[in-house]
Amino acid sequence: MIAHASLAVSDYAKATEFYRKALAPLGYEFTEDHPEWKAGGYKEGNNTSFWISEKTPLTPGHVAFEAKNKEQVESFYKEGLAAGAKDNGAPGYRKEYWPGYYAAFIHDADGNNVEAVWFDYDAK
């Protein structure tokens, strides 16, 4: 079980606002702000499970957030693009992964591959 994950960003202030908007449809709230470390965390449920921190040099990473339904995946994608992300895969089934893998992918300003996925166990 993973307690938390982190992505490196090049501009903490800009990334804080981007993730605040992109993750809202998935139920995440910005709850930890540590400007002295250029780090911050987002909470969904009882745990601050996703963190960003300003780092150089920067190596882009990947993180996937589990959505509760198809609509959350679509809203994540729409809000992410509106907040400045680049498309890396519109919402849809990724049957090459698994028949019920419904996901959307965006690249943040630093090239991190950010995904929202819903596991549709009824898909064939």
Protein Blocks (a to p, Z undefined) as FASTA:
>chain_A
ZZbdcdddfblklmmmmmmmmmmmnopacfbdcfknopadddehjbcfbdcddddddddd
ddddddfbfklmmmmmmmmmmnopacebdadddfklomklccdddddfkopacddddddf
kbZZ
